[in-house]
Amino acid sequence: MKIKINLITVLVLLVIYGCSQRETLNPPGPTVTLEQAQEVAENVYGLTKIENSELRHLTESELQHLDAEQRKFTPVYYVLTGLLENEQIVVYVSSNEIKHHFVIKDKK
């Protein structure tokens, strides 16, 4: 009977403290914020007005713009659209590494 009580006590303690004390070292989700991506668009590419922004998986044609280093990370990017000197600019900033970014320009 004493062994049964000890076993139940150990199981209860494991349930209460075993899972709740764990910290996730690498939590899921982006490590780059939307604000950081907007700063890249403004400071690196000169966008003065951002018209649209979204966080999404790159399309097949957009994936062609990634270099070998960028392909090591998830292809989820902030896609920021804006105007710069009558040109439609689309800036792509990696959601996992702020130094990974590129731009596609279209004449408007």
PyMOL commands that set and color helices and strands:
alter all, ss='L'
color gray80, all
select helices_A, chain A and resi 2-18+34-43+60-63+70-72
alter helices_A, ss='H'
color red, helices_A
select strands_A, chain A and resi 49-57+76-84+87-94+101-107
alter strands_A, ss='S'
color yellow, strands_A
deselect
rebuild
show_as cartoon
